[in-house]
Amino acid sequence: MGTADTDLADRPARSFRAAVLLPRWKLWTQRPGLIAYCLLIETAAVATTATAVCTEHFSGRDLLVFGLLGGCGLLQAELGREVERLRLISGTPHINLTSVWSFAGVLVLPSALVTGLVAVLYLYLATRSPYRARRISAFRVVFNAALVIVTCQAADAVFARTATPNLDEALHAGWTGFGSLALTAAAYFVIAALITVPGLDASDRSLRTLFGGWGDNLLEAATLCLGILTALAVTTMAELALCILPPLLVIHRAVLVKQLEIAATTDEKTGLFNTTGWHTLAARELDRAQRAGSSFGVLMVDLDRFKRINDQHGHLSGDAVLRAVATAITGAVRDYDSVGRFGGEEFVVLLTDTRQPAVGVVAERVREAIERLAVEVPDLNGTKTIDGLSASIGIATYPEAGSAIDHLVHSADQALYNAKNTGRNKVVSSADLG
């Protein structure tokens, strides 16, 4: 769960409790709920594995299949190191493809050997993969491995209770066998999502965070399907498992390309759209509005006296305020509206299919949400709270304020500067400027 640089060999009098609670171990610096959940999951993984070891028997073929799946998993990880290195450089989210091998293990291996397979794959992540260069905390590697082990054990229990509780029977049972495999795959997917929830911050526990978007779900479905095909391969002709590697590597690289496209349109500090990403979406909305004869609104939002925050509290605290403001703006608009950061302390919002009166109402709601913010930031004495925030907002509506995105943005920007020059912390419409 962690590592410590201190050598305890010359301190025999120190108690075991003092040894394991070394403050430099990363796990103990996490929030109490996460510490407890890590220990719970790891205990569950150890307990279920110990039970399986005591009750299961391995054949020589089981060990051969274990070696084959483990070898293929390590080979795939090694061949994909360059892709992972590029992904880490770009800062895009990690997509774990090890479920191909772990789910195949669920279908063809005793559960104790599945645990061993997961341990081998995650040991690679800790010692050989590009993650080592990023100094990923050891407790996170162990925790993630334990989550996968518990998921595999639970999916194995589901498979054992289906109409065809092993792969040989499923192969000869037609649609009944297919149903057993599909049910087991669905159980793997759902359980993996559900047991991750308690380890997330409360603000991250949304349905989208839990189950992802369509692209995420299709990728997970693809890895589970490849896991089934891998299991079938090792059951019929073990060498066929090697045929899984090329498509898996292609998927890995395709995922990287998609992630790089997302990264190119995302603001690094806030997670909102950057200027390029927002303009792309705005152009699409303009085309749609022109065809449908509908309207939409643009908000330009600028934090008042933001430089004072950076000067008094530091730039890291200023970044925390920007992230909090981004969250507040996103929470004050609809899920399908588009929020971007134009740079500095300026934000832009695209309100889809919205006309003038409603645009003003939303802008006021955004202003009030920012005004209510109280942002806790780290301090030498613990934490401090930054409040008293305000924002000036300019609004423009298509088609009244312009027929091109640049014209709308310019109109909203002019209204914003009017709000700044006439007292700040207010909403001004371009329609009021004449």
N, C-alpha and C positions, 0 to 999 in steps of 0.2 A: 504493500500500500504506500510505500514511500521509501526514501533513502536518506541517510544521514552521513555527513562527512566525519562526524566525531567518532573516534575510536574508543569503544567501550571496554576493550579488553583489559585496560589497566585500571578499571574502576569496578572491581567485583563487589564492592559494598553497596553500590547503587541498586535500588530495587528494580524489578522487571517493569513495574508501572512507570517509573521515571525513565527507563530506557525507551519504552515504546511511545511515550508521549513527548519525545523530543520536539521542541517548538519549531525546528527547522524542517520537519516533515510536512510536506505540502498539504496532506489530508487534514491535519489538525488546524489549519488556518481557514478552512472552509466554514460555511454556516453550519450550525449544529444539526439542522435537519438533514443536510447532505451527508455529513459525517455518519449519522445514524443509519441513513439509507444505504450508504456504501457498505457499512459493516453488515447490515442485514442481508443484502444481496450476496455479498461474498460468503457469508455464513451459509446461506441457502445453497450456493454453488458447491461449497465443500461438502455439506451434508448430503445432498443428492448424489454427488459423485462417490462419496464413501459408501453409501448404501448400494449403489450400482456395482462398485468394485467387489463388495462382499456377497452379492447375490448373482452376478452374471459370470458366465464362462466364455472365454475367447477361444476361437479356433485359429488354426494357422492361416486360413483364408481371411478371417477377420483382420488379423495383423497385416496381411498383405494388402488388403483394401485400405486399411488405415495408412500404411506407408505410401500407397499410391495417391490417395487424396491429399495427404500432407505434402507429398512431393510436388504434386501439381499446383497446390495452393502456394507453396513457396516459390515455385518457378514462375507462376503468374505474377506474384508480388515483385519478384526480382526483375522480370521483363518489363513491368510497369513502373519501375523506379523513376525513370525519366519523366513520365507523365505526372507522377506524384510530386516530383521536385518542382515542375512547372506550376502545378496547382498550388503548392505551398507558397511559391514566390508571388503568385497572383492573389493569394489570400482568399480564394474561393472555397466554399464549403466542401467537406470531405464526403465522398460517396464510397461506402464500404462495400466491396464486392466479394468479401470472404463468405457471404451467405451462400454463394454457389456451392462451396465445399462443405460448409457446416450443415446445410440442409440436406445435401447428398448423404452426409454422414448419418443424419437422423434416420434416413430411409434404409440404410444398408449396414449400419454398425451398431454394436451394443452401446448403450448410452455412456458407459464409462470411457470407451474409446473416443466418443464424440467430444467429451470433455478434453481428452488428450489432444485431439485434433485442433480444437479451438485454442488450447494453450500453446501449441506449436506455432500457429499462425500469429497470435498476438505477441509471442516472444520475439518473432521476427520484427514486428512493428516497433518493439522496444529497443532492439539492438542493431538492426540492419537497415531499416527503411529510412527515408528522408526525415521522419519524425524525430529521429535521434538528434539530428542537427538542430532541430527547433526546440530541443529540451522539453518535450512534452512530459508533464509530471507522471511519475511512475504510478501513482495511485489512480490516475485517470485510465491508464492502459489496463491496470488490473481490474478496475471497476467495469470498464467496457467489456473486457473478456468475461467477467462474471455475469454481466447482463446477457451476453450471447449464450453462455453455458446454461443459465436458467431458462432462457427461451428455447434452447434445443431440448432440454430435459422435459419442459412442458409440452412441446410439440411431439416429442417421442411418446409421451403418455397419451396424447390425443390419438396418435397413429395406432397405438396398441389397443385402443378401444373402438376402432372403426370396424366395418364389416370385413375388411381384408387387412389384418394387422401386421402384415409384412409384405415386402416388395414382391416376393415370389408369388404369393396368393393374388396380389393386385394385378400382376401381369396376365393372369389367366381368368380374371373375373370381369373383363369387359368394362362396361360403364360403372359397375359397382366398384371396381378397382380404381377407375379414374376418379370417382367420387371420394374415395378414401384419400387419394393423393391430393386432390384439390382441397379437401377439408383440412388436411394436415398443413398444407401450404398457407391456407387462410389463417389457421391457428398460429402459425409461426409469425405471420405478418402482424396480426392483431396483438399478440402477446408482446412482441418486440416493441410495439408502439406504447402499449399500456404501462409496461414496467419502466419505461424511460421517464414517464411523467413526474413521479416524485423527485427525480433528480434535477428537474428543471426549476429555474426561478419562477415565482408565481406569475410574473409578467409574460413568461414564455408559454404558458399552458393553454394555448389556443388550439382549436381543431386543426388549423393549418399547420401549426408547429408539430402537432401530434402525428398527423397522417400525411402532411405535405400536399403539394399540388398534383395535378394529373401527371406531369412529367416524372415526379418523384415516385409516384405509385406504379407507373408503367415500368420504370427502371427496376423497382423492387420485384414486380411481377416477372420481369425478364430474368433476374438473377435466380428466383425460385424455380422458374421453368428450366433454366439451365441446370439447376441443382437436381431436378427430377431426371433430366436427360443424362446427367453425369451418373446418377445412381443406376439408371438403366444400362448405361455403358459398362460400368464396372461389374454389373450382374451378368451381362451376356458375354462381353469380351473386354477385359480390364484395360487393354491397351487403347480402346476407343476413348477413354477419358482424356487422352492427350488432344483429341479433336475438339474439346471444349475450349482449349486455350486460345486459338486464333480469334473466334468470335468474341470471347470475353475481353481480349486485349483491344479489339476494335470498339467495343462498347465503352471501355474505359477511356479511350482517346476521344470518342464522340462526346462523352459526358464532360470531359475537360473543355472541349470547344464550346459547348453550351454554357458552361460556367464562366468561361472567359468573356463570352458575349454579355452575360449578365453583369460581370464585374466591370465591363467597359461602360455600362450605363448606370452604375450605382455610385453614389457618394460614399466615400470610405468612412467618414466620421459619423454620419447619421444613418446610413443604410437606406436613405431615400434615393430617388432618381437624381442623377446629376443633370447638368444642362442638356447634354446630348440626349440622354434617355427621355427626359421630360419633353423636349421638343419633338422627338419622334412620336410619342403618344399624342401630343397636342396636334400634330399634323394629321394623324389618323382621325382624331375627333373632328377636326375641321372638315375633312373629306366627308365624313359621315353626316355632319350637320348640314353641309351643302346639299347632299343628296336627299336628306330627309326633311329639309326645311326647318330644322330645330335650332335651338340656341344652347350656348354654354357660357360659363363664366371663368374669368381668370382673376386670381388674387395674387398680389405682390405683398409679402409680409416681411417687415424689417424690424428687428429688435431695437428698442430704444436704448441708447447709451450703452451699447454692448462693450465698447472699448473700456469703459469703467470697470466692468466685471473682470476682464483680462488683467487690467492694471492692479486691481485690488486683491484678486484671488488667484491669479496665475492662469496660464493658457490651458492647463489640464482641466481646471475647474470650468473655464470657458467652454471647453469641448463637451464637458458633462452637461452644461446648460443647453448647448446646441442639441444634444441628443434628447434631452428632456422636452425641449420645444418641438422637435421633430415628432416625438411621440404624442404630444398634446395636439398638434395640428392634425396628425393622422387620425387621432381619436375623435376629433370634432367634425370630420367629414365622412362621407360614405366610403365603403370598402372599394368601390369601383372608381372613385375619384383619384386623381394622380397628384402626389405631392413631391416636389423636388427642391433641391437646394441649389441656389444660383451662385453660391460662393459667399464667404464671410458669414454675416448674420442674416442674409436675405434668403427667403424661401418663396416658392411659387406653387400655386394650387390650381389645378384644372377641375372645374366642377361640371361634370358631364350632364347634358340635357337639362340645364337649369337657366331660368330667365331672371331678369333684373331684380325683382323684389326678393326672390329667394336667395340670390347671390349675396345681397346685403345682409340677410339674416344669418347665413353661414359665416360670412366674414366676421360679424359681431360675435358669433359663437366661438370662433377661433381666437379672437382678441381676448374674450373672457377666460378661455381655457389657459392661455398664456399668463394672464394676470393672476390666476389662482395658483400658479406653480410655486412649489417650494422644493428646491433641488438640494439634496444632501450630497456633499462632496467630501473627499478625504482631507484631513487636516492633521497637523503635527500633534494635536491633542485628541485625535479621534476623527470626528466628523463636524462639519459646519453646514449651515443651511443658507442657501442663496435664494432670497425671495424678492418681492417688490418688482418683478419683471413686468414689462409692458411692450407692446408692439404697435407700430403704425401700419395700416393696411390700405392699399389702393385696389380698387376693383374695376374691371372692364367686362363688358358683355358682348358676345357675338350675336348678331351682326352690327349692333348699334355703334360699337366703338371701333370697328374695323373688320375687314374681310380677310386679313392675313394674320398669322400667329405673331409675327414681329410687330404689327400695328397694335394688336391687342395687348401684348406685353408692354409696349411703349406707353400706351394709354393708361394701363394699370400703374406703371412706374411713375408717370406724371401725377396721378392721383395720390400715390404713396408720398411723393415729395411734398405735395400740398398738405397731407396729413402731418408730415414732419414739421413743416414750417408754420403750422397753425396750432401747435400745442402738443403734438404727439399723442400716443395711446388712443387713437381714434380710427374710424373707418371713413374713407372718402371715395366716392364713386366718380369715375371719369365723366359720367353724364352730368354731374353737378358743376363741372369746370367750364361748361359752355363750349 
